[in-house]
Amino acid sequence: MFDSLVNWRNWRLPVKLAAVLIVPVAIAVGAGVLHIGTQIDRADSYSALQRLVKVRAALIPVIDGVQEERRIVAEGAGPRVLAEQVKRTDDARAALRAQIAKTSLSEVVTARMNDVQAGIGDLPALRERAGGDVPAVIGSYSELADSLLDVDEVLASEFGDAALLRTAMGLHHVVHVRDQVLYQQAVVLSGLARGQLTTAEVRSLVESNVKLGYIADEFAALATPDQMKTYGKNFSGPDVEAQRTMLATAVLHPTSDAANTGRPRQQPLPIAAADWSRASGAVAAAMGGVVTGLQDDLRTTADRLRDESSDAAGTASAILFASLVLAATVGFVVGRYLLRSLNELRRSALDVAWDKLPEMVATGRGSTDVEPVPVHTTEEFGEVARAFDAVHQQAVKSVIEQASMRANMRNIFVNLSRRSQSLVERQLKLMEELEKYEEDPDQLANLFKLDHLATRMRRNNENLMVLSGGDVARRFHKPIPLTDVLRAAAAEIEQYQRVMVHTAPNAEVVGYVASDLVRLLAELLDNATAFSPPHTQVAISASIEAGGIVEIDVVDQGIGIDPEALGAVNHRLEAAGEGVDVQVSREMGLFVVGRLAARHQIVVRLDAKQGKGTRAIVLVPAELAPRREESWESFRGEAIDRKQASWFQQTSAAAPPPPPARARQTPESARGFLDAFQRGVQRGLPDHQESR
């Protein structure tokens, strides 16, 4: 195949025309497919990011629920309010689990999410502790909120696109800032419930305020001007200032666990719980607005980028398709004119090579006038067409001459066969006359040997008739018993003494098949005796199988045939029946067997095991050898008393006498049938009348 690709001069004309366009088209297709694939991959990645946006949108309500439970515990709002918030938190958790089930997350996100699920699983126990150590419960809620914020940060880092990563990280920072505000709210509310803050709580408030400023600076470094404008607008105003002032007051107020140096009893925090809750809630609500805006920006940006990638892939596909259509159109228009004449020339040549010439070869008849190729131009294709017409004319003349020669040779073979057969028939009649009057046993035996040799010569002449396509004159009009056919086949070979004819089933071979079946079996018996030891016997038997098919077996005790040679022999039998040329000079018997079997739809195959002899199987269709219905009077060798009625018949004077019984077939009558067959006359006709 590599040589055919390298040798481009032998390419077909359409291939050469296509090669002119294949390079630029291939480059365009490759670049287009690569660009389309890139855009499709980007669209898929943005679709995955859209699913991440939905996961984050489902995660933030869970964070809000944990933060709200923390505030309720710190404020001491009561079990009923906490129970209502617990239901909202659990609903948010269920929505988060459903969204995660629809999304394929990375291993890092999955691991963090599993850790958080374990922490969330401790919420029922944490809620039962709400009436106990409030600072410890607030700390546990804060740790869970921090874990959820870590998951949100990991989710934000999954946004690989720069346009989305900045917004995703900015959203995380705003959520974190809001968490710090709500944490401060819960800590101060816990202190207000006791009257004062502890030193640890004050320290945590200071650390939270520092962390809040650091996170706000990170957000400012990533946010766009519009996002910063929105953030600044929401994170300013009277409520924000009031929250900062009250937070500073709480931090600067003496703590409840400070050392007592003889001073008067410390006063409670000078902050109203309602004012603190209102101011902190307002700041958290303002941050919630920023979170909502950033979520919308993230979702809108992901949708826009996905749509842009999909549109780009569609546009590139349309351009690529249009380019291919244009290239195909140009190639079709340019090549159609060139290929039209070539196709006409090719079609005419193939029609002559595959249909017209083979038909003339098979029939031997046809007109010497050829139909010209329908290409009437004066350029190169027209010249080739005229040259082909001249070649076609010469081929037709050669075919007709060859057919005439084959017919002459076939007629010669038929005439020679008939002349030789006539001489053999006369020789057989002469030997029969000599056998009648010969009394010397030794001389009679020699005459029988000559008789069978002449019979074999006659069979060879008949084989020559089969090879030449002619038909043999020996035919029967009446059905012949299958047993007589087997015996006649045995009598046709030289070593007939070695053939053992087994009893055959009660069937009759139709007359026009009987002579060909005898000849077919004689060839098989001849081969069996020739390729088996002289001291062994060859058995021929018959049986009726399913469907009424008559199976005739010819079995010898020779050396057998190896499987490879057996397959080749069976193939040659089928090829001879299909009319395929074989080595007739060396395997004339097999060729004749195949021809005769194909003539009557008889199946012949050989079966052998090396060292155990060969078995020839002949399957005769049921319609060619129907089973013969026998009556009580037709059994051979059975004498029926005409005067005695059967036991199942009623004796009556008016009963008609039974028909005469059929006479037993004697060896002399069987020999007479064989002699009549060898002479080529029909059984029952006068000796001078030839069977047709």
Disulfide bonds with the S-S distance in Angstrom:
none
